[in-house]
Amino acid sequence: PEAGKGEHIAVGLHSGELRILNMSTLDDVDGLVLDYGTARCQEHSTSRQNVGIFALRYSPDGEWLGLGAGDAILDLYKVSAGYLHIQSCDGHEGPVSAIDWSAAKTPDGVQYIHTCSNIGRTVMHWSMTPAEDGDVNIQQVTQIQLRDEPWHTWTLSLGWHVQAIAAALPNHVVPTCVERSAQGKLVAVGDSSGDLSVFQYPCVSSRASAVSNAIQHCGGISAVAFTPDESRIITAGRNDQMILLSLLTPFATPAKRLDGQDVVTEAPTLVRNLCAFVSLSNNLKMVAAVLSDLEVKIWDVEGLKDGAWSCSVKSHLAGHSQSVNCCRFSPDDTSLCTASRDRSLRLWEAVGTSTRFFDGHQKDVIASSFSPNGKLVAGSDTNKMLLLWDATGLATEELRGRAEGHRKGVLCVAWSDDSRRLCTGSEDKTLRIWDIPDGVYRGSEATVELPVICRLRGHTEAVVSCAFSAHDSTSDKMRVCSGSMDKTVIVWHVGTGSELCRISFEDCLLGCNFSMCSAFVGAVCLDNSVHIWDVSVDGEPELVDKYLPTTSAAVNVVGCAFTKDGTLPVVLARPPDRLVHATTLYLPRPKNAQ
C-alpha cells in the first residue's frame, strides 16, 4: 500500500523482507536507514520462523505502518523516524492477514487498529494513545468499545460489517481477501476457489447474496482492490501468477487482462426507466417528474449512484393546459418529451423552453417515448391510436407513421433497442408488436401505416406498462415484459407470442422494464414498492430483491431505472420540490450464469 503522503510504497515478501520503495521511481528509498541498518528490514527472516509478510497498511496520515507477519504478530513502525520499529503486538492464533486503521483520531489523539487472522479465525483491536514523551502507548481493547468506530478501510474477512459473507459463499470455500470500496457501498471478496464476488456493504443479512460474481483465477485469490472510480476491480492470483482487471457489470466477467486480451464490449448507455411519470436521464445527472396535474420539473442531480447526492430544481415546465401523463428524456439528454390530456405532445429543452408542439392526436395522449436513435417520438392516446412524429425537425412532414388496431385506448409504448419495432399495451388487455418500415425514417414520404407483427393476449385487466429486452434484434431472441392492473407481470417471447413466465404482485402495476443484461425484470407497484425478479430461466422467475419505503411522509412518485453498471437507483419525490434518493439496488449473478 501507498503511504498516506504518497511518497512511499511498502512491499512485503513471503521471505520476510520488507522493502520501502520510492513512489515515483519504484526504487529502494535512498538514504533510508532502518532500525536494522539497511533499507531492507531483515528482522523477520533472521530471528523468526515461518514469518512471511501477509499484510501491510499505512495509517490515514501516513505516519505509521502496520505489518502483519506469519508468526501471528502485528509490528508497528514510525514512518517519520525512518521506519523505527515501535512495538510488536501478539495474541492471534495464526498469520495476521489483514490490518485496518480507524478513519480519524479521537479528540485526545487516540488512533485505533483492528487485525484479523483468516487461519486462526481471530479478530483483535488495539488503541494507540500519545504519551507525554512523544512516544505512544499501545493497548488491546475490546470489540464492544469500537462498535461504532468508522474505519478508513475494511479488509477484514471477519467482523460485524461482513458477518454474512462466509455463509453466502459456496460450501468449503473461504474468503482469502476483502476490500471495501472508497464510497463504502460495496465490498469485493476473493476466495479460496479463485472466484471474485461483490456484496453490498455492510453485509450482515442472512439472505445476503453477491451482486456480482465471476470466475477469476485458477486457484485462490491473494489480493483484491477497486480502481479509484470503482468501475473496475483488480485481482491477483495466488497460484496462476496473473493479475486481472474486471469491469464491475451486472454480472461481472473478466473484462480485460492487463495484457489487453479478453475485452468485453460495454452495454449501451441508455438507462431503462420503469415508470412513465418519472424519467432518469441517461447520464444520471437529471431527473424529471410529473408531480401534479400540470406540474413537471427537472432537477439537477449529483451523486445519484453512490447515494451521497444533492439536487436542485433546474427547470419548471409550463405549457400544457391539462394534466400531464408522461415524461421522457431524449437519448442525448438534451430534450424532454411530455404527453398530456390536452391532446398534445411537447418537446422541451432541458432548461425548460418548449421547442416543438405536436397536436395531431384526437383524444388524450397517455404515453410518449423517444426512439433509441433519437429520430422519432411515439405518442399513444385514448383514441386507440399510435402516432410517430419526427423528432429532428428536418422532415417535410412531422407525422411520420401511425398504427391502429387496439379496441380501446393505448396506455403504454416501448421501443426495441434497434429502433425497428414498437410495443403497445392497451385498455383492451392486449399488447401488439409493430414493425417500423424504412419509409418512416425518410423525411420526404407521406405518413406510413405500421404493420402489426404479433398480438399478445393473457392479461385480464388493462396493460399499463411494457418494455423490450435489451440488445435483442431478432424475433427468435426478443422478449417483452408487460405490467397490468391485474397485478401481474408477464414475460413474452416475441417470435412465438407465447408466455414465458408470469409474476404476481400484491398491488396493481405502475411500471416494469428489463435490466441491461435482460436477465432481470424490475417492477414498481401502486404501493410504491420496487421489485427485482430473475427471469433468466423460462418459467422459473425468482424474487431477488424488494424495496418498500418505510417513511411516514407523503410520497408522490417512485422513479427508478436500470443502469449499465448493474444498479437500480430508486428516487422518491415529495412535495413541493424535494427529491430523495431512497436506495440503490444491485443485481446478483443471474441463475442462467451460475
C-alpha positions in Angstrom: 0.0 0.0 0.0 1.0 3.6 -0.6 1.9 5.9 2.3 -0.7 8.4 3.3 1.5 11.2 2.0 2.0 9.5 -1.3 5.8 9.2 -1.1 6.4 5.5 -0.3 5.2 2.1 -1.2 5.8 -0.7 1.3 6.2 -4.2 -0.2 6.2 -7.3 2.0 7.6 -10.6 0.7 7.0 -14.2 1.7 10.7 -14.4 2.6 10.1 -11.9 5.3 11.7 -9.0 3.6 10.1 -5.5 3.9 11.1 -3.2 1.1 10.3 0.6 1.1 10.1 1.9 -2.4 10.0 5.5 -3.8 6.6 6.2 -5.2 7.8 8.0 -8.3 10.8 5.7 -9.3 9.8 2.4 -7.7 13.5 2.1 -6.5 14.5 1.5 -2.9 14.4 4.7 -0.9 17.9 6.2 -0.9 19.5 7.1 2.4 16.7 5.4 4.5 18.4 3.7 7.4 16.0 1.5 9.3 16.4 0.1 12.9 18.4 -2.7 11.4 20.9 -0.6 9.4 19.6 -1.2 5.9 16.7 -0.2 3.6 15.5 -3.8 3.8 14.2 -5.0 7.1 15.5 -8.5 7.7 14.3 -8.9 11.3 11.6 -11.4 10.4 13.8 -13.6 8.2 16.7 -13.8 10.6 15.1 -14.2 14.1 11.8 -15.9 13.4 10.4 -18.9 11.7 7.5 -19.0 9.2 7.4 -15.3 9.1 6.3 -14.2 5.6 4.7 -10.8 5.5 0.9 -11.2 4.9 -0.5 -7.7 5.5 0.7 -4.1 5.3 -1.3 -0.9 5.9 -0.3 2.7 6.4 -2.3 4.9 8.7 -4.5 7.6 7.1 -2.0 10.3 7.9 1.0 8.2 6.6 2.7 8.5 10.0 2.6 4.7 10.9 3.0 1.4 9.1 1.3 -1.8 10.4 2.9 -5.1 9.4 1.2 -8.5 9.8 3.5 -11.5 9.8 3.2 -15.2 9.6 4.2 -15.7 13.2 0.8 -14.1 14.3 2.4 -10.8 15.4 1.5 -7.2 14.4 4.5 -4.9 14.1 4.2 -1.1 14.1 6.7 1.2 12.5 7.0 5.0 12.8 7.5 6.4 9.2 8.8 9.8 10.1 11.5 8.3 12.3 13.0 6.3 9.4 10.6 3.4 9.9 11.6 2.9 13.5 10.1 -0.3 15.0 7.9 0.8 17.9 6.2 -2.3 19.2 5.1 -5.9 18.5 1.6 -7.0 19.4 0.7 -10.7 19.7 -2.4 -12.7 20.5 -3.6 -14.1 17.2 -3.7 -17.8 16.6 -2.5 -17.7 13.0 -0.8 -15.3 10.5 -2.1 -11.7 10.6 -3.8 -11.5 7.2 -5.5 -8.0 7.4 -4.9 -4.6 9.1 -7.2 -1.5 9.1 -6.9 1.9 10.8 -9.7 4.0 12.2 -10.8 6.8 9.9 -9.6 9.6 12.2 -8.0 10.1 15.6 -10.2 10.9 18.6 -10.0 14.5 20.1 -7.4 13.0 22.5 -5.3 11.8 19.6 -6.1 8.1 20.0 -5.9 6.0 16.8 -7.4 2.5 16.6 -6.3 -0.6 14.7 -8.0 -3.9 14.1 -6.4 -7.0 12.7 -7.6 -10.4 11.5 -6.2 -13.9 11.1 -8.1 -15.9 8.5 -6.5 -19.1 9.5 -6.8 -18.6 13.2 -10.3 -17.1 12.8 -9.5 -14.3 15.3 -10.0 -10.5 15.3 -8.1 -8.2 17.6 -8.4 -4.5 18.4 -5.7 -2.0 19.5 -5.5 1.6 20.7 -2.5 3.9 20.1 -2.5 6.6 22.8 0.0 9.5 22.6 2.5 9.6 25.6 4.0 12.6 27.2 7.5 11.8 25.9 6.2 11.8 22.3 6.0 8.1 22.2 2.8 6.1 22.0 1.2 3.5 24.3 -0.4 0.6 22.6 -3.1 -1.5 24.4 -5.6 -4.2 23.4 -9.2 -3.1 23.5 -12.5 -5.0 23.1 -14.7 -5.0 20.1 -17.6 -3.6 22.0 -15.6 -0.4 22.7 -15.2 0.1 18.9 -18.6 -1.0 17.7 -19.4 2.5 16.3 -15.9 3.4 15.1 -15.7 4.4 11.4 -12.8 2.7 9.6 -10.6 4.2 7.0 -10.5 0.9 5.1 -12.1 -2.5 5.6 -10.0 -5.6 4.6 -11.1 -8.0 7.4 -12.9 -11.1 6.4 -14.3 -11.4 9.9 -16.4 -8.9 11.9 -19.9 -7.5 12.2 -19.8 -5.5 8.9 -19.0 -8.6 6.9 -20.6 -11.3 9.0 -22.8 -12.7 6.2 -20.0 -13.2 3.6 -18.8 -16.6 4.6 -22.3 -18.1 4.6 -23.0 -16.6 1.2 -20.0 -18.4 -0.4 -20.3 -22.0 -1.6 -19.6 -24.8 0.8 -15.9 -25.5 1.6 -14.9 -22.0 0.1 -13.5 -19.4 2.4 -12.7 -15.7 1.8 -9.0 -15.1 1.3 -9.0 -11.3 0.8 -11.5 -8.5 1.2 -11.6 -4.8 0.1 -14.3 -2.2 0.8 -14.9 0.4 -1.9 -13.9 4.0 -1.2 -17.6 5.1 -1.2 -18.4 2.4 1.4 -21.2 0.9 -0.6 -19.6 -2.3 -1.9 -17.2 -4.9 -0.7 -15.1 -7.2 -3.0 -14.2 -10.7 -1.8 -11.7 -13.1 -3.3 -12.0 -16.7 -2.1 -10.0 -19.9 -2.0 -11.6 -21.3 -5.2 -10.4 -18.3 -7.3 -13.8 -16.6 -7.6 -14.4 -12.9 -7.2 -17.7 -11.8 -5.5 -19.0 -8.3 -4.8 -21.5 -7.7 -2.0 -23.4 -4.7 -0.7 -21.6 -3.2 2.4 -22.2 -3.7 5.2 -23.0 -7.4 4.5 -25.0 -8.5 7.6 -28.2 -10.1 6.3 -28.6 -13.9 6.5 -30.1 -13.7 3.0 -27.1 -11.8 1.5 -26.1 -12.8 -2.0 -23.4 -11.4 -4.3 -24.4 -8.5 -6.5 -21.7 -9.5 -9.0 -19.8 -12.8 -9.3 -17.1 -14.1 -11.6 -14.7 -17.0 -12.0 -11.4 -15.3 -12.0 -8.3 -17.3 -11.2 -7.0 -20.9 -11.2 -6.6 -21.3 -7.5 -7.2 -18.8 -4.7 -7.1 -15.0 -5.0 -4.4 -13.4 -2.9 -5.3 -9.7 -3.3 -8.2 -7.6 -4.5 -8.6 -3.8 -5.0 -11.1 -1.3 -6.5 -9.9 1.3 -9.0 -10.4 4.9 -7.8 -13.6 5.3 -9.8 -14.9 1.9 -8.6 -15.8 0.9 -12.1 -13.2 -2.0 -12.1 -11.7 -4.5 -9.7 -8.1 -5.7 -9.8 -7.3 -9.2 -8.5 -4.1 -11.1 -8.1 -4.0 -14.9 -8.3 -2.2 -17.0 -5.7 -1.3 -19.9 -8.0 -1.7 -18.8 -11.6 0.6 -15.7 -11.2 -1.9 -13.5 -13.1 -3.3 -10.0 -12.4 -6.8 -9.5 -13.8 -8.8 -6.3 -14.4 -12.6 -6.8 -14.3 -15.4 -4.5 -15.2 -18.0 -4.1 -12.4 -21.0 -5.0 -14.5 -24.5 -6.6 -13.8 -22.7 -10.0 -13.5 -19.0 -9.3 -13.5 -17.0 -11.4 -16.1 -13.3 -10.9 -16.6 -13.4 -7.7 -18.7 -9.7 -7.3 -19.6 -6.4 -8.7 -18.6 -3.5 -6.4 -18.1 -2.1 -7.8 -21.4 -5.1 -6.4 -23.2 -6.9 -9.7 -24.0 -10.5 -10.8 -23.3 -12.0 -7.4 -23.7 -15.8 -7.3 -23.2 -18.0 -4.7 -25.0 -19.7 -2.4 -22.7 -23.5 -2.2 -22.5 -25.5 0.6 -24.3 -25.5 4.0 -22.5 -29.3 4.4 -22.4 -30.9 3.7 -19.0 -34.1 1.7 -18.8 -36.8 3.6 -16.9 -39.6 1.7 -15.2 -42.3 4.4 -14.8 -43.9 6.8 -17.3 -44.2 9.7 -14.9 -40.6 9.8 -13.8 -37.5 9.8 -16.1 -33.9 9.5 -15.1 -31.5 10.9 -17.7 -29.1 8.6 -19.3 -26.1 10.2 -17.6 -27.9 10.0 -14.3 -27.4 13.7 -13.7 -31.0 14.8 -14.1 -34.4 13.6 -13.0 -37.8 14.7 -14.5 -41.0 14.0 -12.7 -44.7 14.7 -13.1 -45.6 15.9 -9.6 -49.2 17.1 -10.1 -51.8 17.6 -12.8 -49.9 20.4 -14.7 -46.6 20.4 -12.9 -43.4 18.9 -14.5 -40.0 19.7 -13.0 -36.4 18.8 -13.9 -33.8 18.5 -11.2 -30.0 18.6 -11.5 -28.7 15.7 -9.5 -25.1 14.9 -8.3 -24.0 11.6 -7.0 -27.2 9.6 -7.7 -25.5 6.3 -8.0 -23.4 6.4 -4.8 -26.1 7.8 -2.5 -24.2 10.9 -1.4 -26.2 13.1 -3.6 -27.7 16.6 -3.8 -30.3 18.0 -6.1 -31.7 21.4 -7.2 -34.6 22.4 -9.4 -33.2 23.0 -12.9 -36.4 24.0 -14.7 -40.2 24.1 -14.3 -42.1 23.1 -17.5 -45.3 25.0 -18.0 -47.4 25.0 -21.2 -49.9 22.1 -21.1 -53.5 23.1 -20.4 -54.5 19.8 -18.9 -52.8 17.1 -16.8 -49.5 15.6 -17.9 -49.3 11.8 -18.1 -45.8 11.0 -19.1 -42.3 12.5 -19.4 -39.2 11.0 -21.1 -35.7 12.3 -21.8 -34.2 12.0 -25.3 -31.3 9.6 -25.8 -28.8 12.5 -25.7 -30.4 14.1 -22.6 -30.9 17.5 -24.3 -34.7 17.2 -24.6 -37.7 16.1 -22.7 -41.0 14.9 -24.2 -44.3 15.2 -22.3 -47.7 13.7 -23.1 -50.9 15.4 -21.9 -54.6 15.1 -21.7 -54.8 18.4 -23.8 -54.2 16.0 -26.8 -50.7 17.2 -27.4 -47.1 16.1 -27.2 -44.4 18.7 -26.4 -40.6 18.7 -26.7 -38.7 20.8 -24.2 -35.1 21.8 -23.8 -33.7 20.6 -20.5 -33.6 24.3 -19.4 -37.4 24.4 -19.7 -38.0 26.0 -23.1 -40.7 24.4 -25.2 -39.3 23.7 -28.7 -41.9 21.6 -30.6 -45.6 21.1 -30.3 -47.4 18.1 -31.8 -51.2 18.4 -31.8 -52.4 15.6 -34.2 -53.9 13.4 -31.6 -57.7 13.4 -31.4 -58.0 12.4 -27.7 -55.9 12.4 -24.5 -52.3 11.5 -25.1 -51.3 8.9 -22.4 -47.8 7.8 -23.2 -44.7 9.0 -25.2 -41.2 7.8 -25.9 -38.2 8.7 -28.0 -36.7 6.1 -30.3 -33.3 4.9 -29.1 -31.7 6.5 -32.3 -33.3 9.9 -31.3 -35.0 10.3 -34.7 -38.7 9.7 -33.8 -41.0 10.2 -30.8 -44.0 8.0 -30.3 -47.3 9.1 -28.7 -50.3 6.9 -27.8 -53.8 8.1 -26.9 -57.2 7.1 -25.7 -58.4 7.1 -29.3 -56.8 3.7 -29.9 -54.0 5.4 -31.9 -50.3 5.3 -32.0 -48.6 8.2 -33.9 -44.9 8.6 -34.7 -43.5 12.1 -35.0 -40.3 13.4 -36.5 -38.1 14.4 -33.5 -35.3 16.0 -35.6 -37.2 18.9 -37.2 -35.7 18.0 -40.6 -38.6 16.1 -42.2 -41.1 17.7 -44.6 -44.0 16.2 -42.7 -43.8 16.0 -38.9 -46.2 13.0 -38.7 -44.1 10.0 -39.9 -46.2 6.9 -39.0 -49.4 5.7 -37.5 -50.7 2.4 -36.1 -54.3 1.4 -35.4 -55.8 -1.8 -34.2 -56.4 -1.8 -30.5 -60.0 -1.8 -29.4 -59.5 0.6 -26.6 -57.1 3.3 -25.5 -53.3 2.7 -25.9 -51.8 3.2 -22.4 -48.1 2.5 -22.9 -45.5 2.3 -25.7 -41.9 1.0 -25.8 -39.2 0.8 -28.5 -36.8 -2.1 -29.2 -33.1 -1.1 -28.8 -32.6 -1.1 -32.6 -35.5 1.4 -33.2 -37.1 -1.1 -35.6 -40.0 -2.3 -33.5 -42.6 -0.8 -31.2 -44.7 -2.5 -28.5 -48.0 -1.0 -27.3 -50.3 -2.0 -24.3 -54.0 -1.2 -24.1 -57.1 -1.0 -22.0 -58.3 -3.9 -24.2 -56.0 -6.1 -22.1 -53.7 -7.0 -25.1 -50.3 -6.0 -26.4 -49.2 -5.5 -30.1 -45.8 -5.6 -31.7 -45.4 -3.2 -34.7 -42.7 -3.1 -37.4 -41.1 0.2 -38.3 -40.7 0.3 -42.1 -37.8 2.2 -43.7 -40.3 4.8 -45.1 -40.9 6.1 -41.6 -37.4 7.4 -41.4 -37.4 9.0 -44.9 -38.4 12.7 -44.4 -40.0 13.2 -47.8 -42.7 10.5 -47.8 -46.2 10.6 -46.5 -47.4 9.0 -43.3 -46.7 5.3 -43.2 -49.1 2.7 -41.7 -47.3 0.4 -39.4 -47.8 -3.3 -39.9 -48.5 -5.4 -36.8 -46.1 -8.4 -36.2 -48.0 -10.2 -33.4 -50.7 -9.8 -30.8 -50.1 -10.9 -27.1 -53.1 -12.0 -25.1 -53.1 -13.1 -21.4 -53.8 -10.2 -19.1 -57.3 -9.9 -17.5 -57.1 -6.1 -17.0 -55.6 -3.1 -18.7 -51.9 -3.2 -19.7 -50.2 -0.1 -18.3 -46.5 -0.8 -19.0 -44.4 -2.7 -21.5 -40.7 -3.0 -22.4 -38.4 -4.9 -24.8 -35.5 -7.0 -23.7 -32.1 -5.3 -24.3 -29.8 -5.9 -27.2 -32.0 -8.5 -29.0 -32.8 -7.5 -32.6 -34.3 -10.8 -33.9 -37.7 -12.2 -33.1 -36.3 -15.6 -32.1 -34.5 -14.0 -29.2 -36.6 -10.9 -28.5 -38.8 -10.8 -25.3 -41.3 -8.3 -24.0 -42.4 -7.7 -20.4 -45.8 -6.2 -19.6 -47.4 -4.9 -16.4 -51.1 -4.8 -15.8 -53.8 -3.6 -13.5 -54.5 -7.4 -12.9 -51.4 -7.3 -10.5 -49.2 -9.4 -12.8 -46.2 -9.0 -15.0 -45.9 -11.4 -18.0 -42.7 -12.1 -19.9 -43.5 -12.9 -23.6 -41.5 -14.5 -26.5 -42.0 -12.1 -29.5 -41.3 -14.7 -32.1 -43.9 -17.2 -31.0 -46.2 -14.9 -29.0 -46.0 -17.4 -26.1 -46.0 -16.6 -22.4 -42.6 -17.5 -20.8 -43.4 -16.7 -17.2 -46.0 -14.8 -15.1 -45.2 -13.0 -11.8 -48.0 -12.0 -9.4 -47.9 -9.0 -7.0 -50.0 -7.7 -4.1 -50.9 -4.4 -5.8 -51.5 -3.1 -9.3 -48.5 -2.4 -11.5 -47.3 1.1 -12.4 -44.3 0.2 -14.5 -41.8 -2.6 -15.5 -38.7 -3.0 -17.6 -35.8 -5.3 -18.3 -32.3 -4.8 -16.9 -29.4 -4.1 -19.3 -28.5 -7.8 -19.4 -32.2 -8.8 -19.8 -31.8 -11.4 -17.1 -33.9 -9.4 -14.6 -37.2 -7.6 -14.7 -37.9 -4.6 -12.4 -41.4 -3.7 -11.3 -43.0 -0.7 -9.5 -46.4 -1.2 -7.8 -49.1 1.2 -6.8 -48.0 1.0 -3.1 -44.5 2.4 -4.2 -42.8 -0.9 -3.7 -40.0 -1.9 -6.1 -39.2 -5.5 -7.0 -36.4 -7.2 -8.9 -37.1 -10.7 -10.4 -34.6 -13.0 -12.1 -36.3 -14.2 -15.3 -33.2 -15.7 -17.0 -34.7 -19.2 -16.8 -38.0 -19.5 -18.6 -40.9 -20.5 -16.3 -38.8 -20.1 -13.2 -39.0 -16.4 -12.0 -37.3 -15.7 -8.7 -37.6 -12.7 -6.5 -34.0 -11.4 -5.7 -34.7 -8.0 -4.1 -37.6 -5.8 -2.9 -37.7 -2.2 -1.6 -40.7 -0.6 0.2 -40.4 3.0 1.6 -40.9 3.0 5.3 -41.1 6.7 5.7 -44.3 8.2 7.1 -44.0 11.3 5.0 -46.2 11.6 1.9 -44.6 10.1 -1.2 -45.9 11.2 -4.6 -44.0 9.1 -7.1 -41.2 6.5 -7.3 -38.7 6.7 -10.1 -36.1 4.1 -10.9 -34.1 2.9 -13.9 -31.7 0.1 -14.7 -28.3 1.4 -15.5 -25.4 -0.1 -17.5 -23.3 -0.7 -14.3 -25.9 -3.2 -13.0 -27.7 -1.0 -10.5 -31.3 0.3 -9.9 -31.3 3.7 -8.2 -34.7 4.4 -6.6 -35.8 8.0 -6.3 -38.8 9.3 -4.3 -40.3 12.7 -5.0 -42.1 14.6 -2.3 -43.9 18.0 -2.4 -43.0 20.6 -3.1 -39.5 20.5 -4.6 -37.7 17.7 -2.8 -36.3 14.5 -4.3 -35.0 11.7 -2.1 -32.6 9.0 -3.2 -34.3 6.1 -1.3 -31.8 3.4 -2.1 -29.7 1.7 -4.9 -30.4 -1.9 -5.6 -27.7 -4.1 -7.0 -28.2 -7.1 -9.3 -26.8 -10.5 -8.4 -25.5 -13.1 -10.8 -28.4 -14.5 -12.8 -29.5 -18.1 -12.4 -28.6 -19.0 -16.0 -25.0 -17.8 -15.4 -24.4 -19.9 -12.3 
